Amino acid sequence: MSTLFSLKHRFVKRIFDPANAEDLAAYKKYVQTDNWGPDGCPFELEWPWLDIPSMLSHKISQHFVEQI
């Protein structure tokens, strides 16, 4: 397996979904450990945010406020 192929599959990013339990668990682990783990952050940074933790906090807050 080539190095490029290996790296491409190791660092696949996805859009954060605040309704997805797996995404919330990944963020919870980051908040508790201040570390994304060996594979880094699994989420793609979206515009207009400048950093992923702020983006995730906003998306989670917005999602749950809309459910009230």
C-alpha positions, 0 to 999 in steps of 0.5 A: 500500500502506498504512503499517499493512499494510507494517509488519504484514508487515515485523515478522512474528514467529515462534516460534523452532525450534532444529531449523530451520537458518534460525532458527539462522542468524538467531541466529548472525548476531545473536550475531556482530554483536550486531544483528538487522538492519533488520527487527529480531528475527524471533522472538516472546518466549515466557513465562517468559523476559524477553528473547529472547537468553536464551530462544534460548540455553536452547531451543538448549541444551535441544534439543541436550542432548535429542539426546545 
